[in-house]
């Protein structure tokens, strides 16, 4: 296809797009079908011009390098299909990229590759994401959607600048509100005092002069009451700043365990005799919060399932310490009964009255009739919150979490971090959110090339891998 043919196809799409804006009804519907065909044709022409090495580079960056280019899409996993769709969008190099949760199904190495790619991209990008590190490294403006006012507010800068601006904004609103409350109280006191003076003057007036003064004080009292009324009726009154209702994660008292909570000795995990991870020798101690990381498909979930006993180890031993009570939050939420309601789910692990159960679930944003909906009718985010609620209610001292924050918004992620920091037991969590890892983890278990290594933090892991690649 010549450059001229590509330009003609682009011009045709632009022409049809302009026609769509000028029509309506049945004519617009007919034109939309033609527009979609022209757009598909243009995309195919773009794709035909993409150099093979460029396509391979993008696919490799998104963890698809080992998938044959001629492989049928039907054999790909859900995550691979999502990444393939993202690769197709990136390779199209449009003037405007619209990305809805592009970090889903990406491990840390893929995230860093996508950040570098976007930072070198010359077009405009509008994206939706809950990945705070990704926001910090890729955007120049954050648009906040307010669900209460249905408005959008722009905040210049990346994520940390947004947090600082929001904190200053909240503090300013509270100062203005407190000043307003103080002014209202002053006006009320002044009006009450003057009214009391007027009543006293009226009751004690005997002479004509005293009655004249009493009426003057009464008029003054009335004027101050009117002043208070006018102040309270102002259009620019500052409303009391709202305190957003987010999840309350206060874990029940956990039983004390021994110093060693989990011992893995010579463990290999995998399926059908084929190990994904070999020779794991690690100890998880009481109070530790460990982030289990690694590329997709290397065995992170398999290791958690082996620890819970769902899968047997291929070799070695998995041993829990003294008095250890574990709770497991599965990535695919398969541990929830699809027919049970949130009320029934929590009642199975906590002996509470219905009133107390409803109050408990309210802390996880289940209100009104939500508590009676079957799990199969809940959204992924609601199911994730319900699983967290169940863990909180059981009083575990070892939490095994598989992507616990995947379906949480940013405020809820921040609160979950705080809950994890306050939790006195041990935690082993599969997570890709680097912002969360840096605030949550006391250690890193990283799976790479079939082995599991322990690091102090992400920075030590990066230094170690950089050194290994250089030698």
C-alpha positions, -999 to 999 in steps of 0.1 A, spaced: 0 0 0 14 34 -10 15 64 12 -11 80 -11 -35 51 -5 -31 56 33 -37 93 30 -68 87 9 -82 62 35 -75 87 63 -93 114 44 -123 91 38 -126 85 76 -124 122 83 -150 129 57 -174 103 71 -167 116 106 -178 151 96 -209 136 80 -218 118 112 -218 151 131 -242 166 106 -268 138 105 -291 121 129 -316 92 131 -317 65 105 -293 84 82 -267 87 110 -271 49 118 -265 41 81 -235 64 80 -221 49 112 -219 15 96 -200 30 66 -177 49 90 -168 18 110 -159 -1 77 -137 28 66 -120 30 100 -114 -7 101 -98 -5 66 -76 24 77 -64 4 108 -56 -25 85 -35 -3 63 -17 11 93 -10 -24 106 3 -35 72 30 -8 73 43 -17 108 78 -31 105 81 -66 119 109 -57 143 88 -29 158 59 -53 163 82 -78 179 97 -52 202 63 -41 215 51 -77 220 83 -86 238 79 -55 261 44 -67 270 55 -102 278 43 -117 245 78 -124 231 75 -162 235 41 -164 217 46 -173 180 34 -145 157 12 -169 137 -4 -184 169 -43 -182 168 -57 -156 191 -82 -182 204 -54 -201 222 -43 -171 242 -52 -166 279 -74 -137 289 -44 -117 301 -25 -123 269 -55 -112 248 -57 -80 268 -20 -74 262 -23 -82 225 -50 -56 223 -28 -30 240 1 -38 217 -22 -33 186 -32 1 200 3 12 207 16 1 173 -11 21 156 5 53 170 -26 74 169 -26 111 176 -46 104 208 -43 72 229 -73 64 251 -62 37 276 -87 22 301 -67 4 329 -37 -4 307 -18 -17 337 -41 -47 342 -24 -80 335 10 -64 334 38 -74 358 64 -50 371 88 -54 341 60 -48 317 48 -18 336 82 -2 335 85 -10 297 51 7 291 61 37 312 92 42 290 72 37 258 46 63 268 72 88 279 87 86 244 54 88 227 47 121 209 9 120 208 -16 128 235 -27 102 261 -58 100 282 -58 71 306 -77 56 335 -56 37 360 -54 30 398 -17 24 396 -2 53 415 34 47 405 23 45 369 6 79 373 36 94 389 59 83 361 37 90 330 12 118 334 15 156 335 -21 163 346 -46 144 367 -83 148 361 -104 139 391 -140 129 387 -162 138 416 -191 113 420 -210 137 442 -210 168 420 -204 150 387 -177 174 378 -141 171 366 -113 190 382 -78 192 367 -47 190 389 -13 199 372 15 175 378 18 138 386 4 118 414 24 131 443 16 167 433 -20 157 431 -19 143 466 -3 175 479 -28 197 461 -57 177 475 -43 179 511 -39 217 508 -74 219 493 -89 200 522 -70 220 548 -81 253 531 -118 241 531 -116 232 568 -100 265 577 -127 284 558 -154 262 574 -141 267 609 -138 305 604 -174 305 591 -186 285 621 -168 309 644 -184 339 626 -219 324 629 -214 318 666 -202 354 671 -232 368 653 -256 345 673 -240 356 706 -241 392 696 -278 389 686 -287 371 718 -268 396 739 -285 426 722 -319 410 725 -314 404 762 -304 440 766 -335 451 747 -358 430 770 -342 443 801 -345 479 789 -381 474 780 -390 459 814 -371 487 834 -383 517 813 -403 542 833 -396 576 818 -401 587 782 -363 588 777 -359 553 790 -387 540 767 -370 558 738 -337 541 746 -355 507 750 -370 510 715 -336 519 701 -320 488 717 -349 467 704 -343 480 668 -306 472 672 -314 437 683 -338 432 654 -311 445 630 -286 420 644 -310 391 640 -316 402 603 -278 403 598 -275 368 611 -304 356 588 -287 373 558 -254 356 566 -270 322 568 -288 328 535 -257 337 515 -250 317 484 -213 315 491 -216 297 524 -189 270 529 -204 236 533 -188 213 559 -161 193 541 -173 158 536 -154 128 549 -155 102 522 -167 68 534 -141 42 526 -135 7 538 -128 2 574 -103 -26 579 -98 -32 615 -87 -68 620 -99 -87 649 -75 -96 677 -52 -123 662 -40 -153 682 -2 -153 688 18 -177 667 53 -190 670 82 -170 657 83 -190 625 49 -188 608 57 -206 575 86 -229 566 93 -239 530 120 -265 527 132 -277 493 98 -270 478 90 -273 441 56 -263 429 38 -269 395 13 -290 377 14 -325 362 49 -331 375 63 -300 357 78 -276 382 73 -238 378 95 -230 408 122 -252 423 142 -255 455 123 -229 475 139 -226 510 123 -197 528 109 -188 562 81 -163 569 83 -150 604 56 -134 626 49 -98 618 66 -99 584 48 -85 554 62 -101 522 54 -91 486 55 -121 462 64 -108 428 74 -120 394 63 -121 357 29 -135 349 27 -173 348 59 -180 368 40 -198 397 31 -171 422 -5 -183 426 6 -219 424 29 -213 453 0 -198 474 -22 -227 465 5 -251 476 8 -234 509 -29 -236 515 -29 -273 507 -50 -269 476 -21 -283 455 5 -308 468 42 -298 465 60 -316 437 88 -320 463 100 -307 496 78 -297 526 54 -269 535 50 -265 573 30 -240 593 43 -228 626 26 -232 660 -9 -219 664 -10 -205 629 -45 -196 615 -44 -187 578 -68 -169 556 -66 -169 518 -79 -143 494 -80 -158 459 -74 -138 428 -103 -153 409 -126 -151 439 -135 -188 435 -137 -193 473 -170 -174 474 -203 -193 471 -221 -176 442 -255 -183 458 -247 -169 492 -254 -133 502 -228 -110 519 -248 -114 551 -247 -152 549 -210 -152 539 -199 -133 570 -223 -151 593 -205 -184 584 -173 -171 601 -186 -147 627 -212 -153 654 -229 -119 652 -265 -107 652 -281 -95 619 -278 -60 632 -241 -64 639 -235 -82 606 -251 -53 587 -231 -28 607 -199 -47 600 -206 -50 562 -214 -13 561 -177 -7 568 -170 -25 535 -195 -3 516 -224 -28 516 -255 -8 525 -293 -14 524 -303 -42 502 -267 -49 490 -263 -74 519 -291 -96 505 -277 -98 469 -263 -132 459 -225 -131 452 -231 -140 415 -248 -106 411 -220 -86 427 -193 -68 407 -157 -79 408 -149 -50 431 -178 -58 455 -167 -95 456 -131 -84 464 -145 -62 493 -166 -91 505 -136 -114 506 -116 -88 525 -145 -85 550 -145 -123 555 -108 -123 562 -112 -95 587 -140 -114 605 -120 -146 609 -92 -132 630 -63 -149 610 -26 -145 620 -14 -154 585 -29 -138 554 -22 -152 520 -34 -127 494 -35 -131 457 -37 -96 440 -57 -82 469 -60 -46 456 -68 -54 419 -104 -41 421 -99 -14 447 -99 23 439 -71 46 450 -85 57 484 -94 21 492 -59 10 483 -44 36 506 -67 24 534 -58 -12 527 -21 -3 531 -28 12 565 -47 -19 575 -19 -41 565 6 -19 584 -15 -22 615 -20 -60 611 1 -78 637 2 -111 620 22 -122 589 13 -115 553 24 -131 520 8 -112 492 10 -115 454 10 -79 442 22 -58 412 14 -23 426 48 -8 433 34 20 453 16 -5 475 48 -27 478 70 2 489 45 11 517 35 -24 527 63 -49 523 91 -55 548 106 -80 523 103 -92 487 101 -127 475 108 -126 437 103 -155 413 126 -154 383 137 -182 360 122 -209 382 139 -198 414 127 -177 444 150 -151 458 145 -129 489 153 -91 488 149 -63 513 130 -41 488 125 -34 451 156 -13 449 178 -41 461 162 -65 436 168 -40 408 205 -35 418 210 -73 420 195 -79 385 214 -50 370 246 -64 384 238 -99 372 231 -87 337 263 -68 336 284 -98 346 
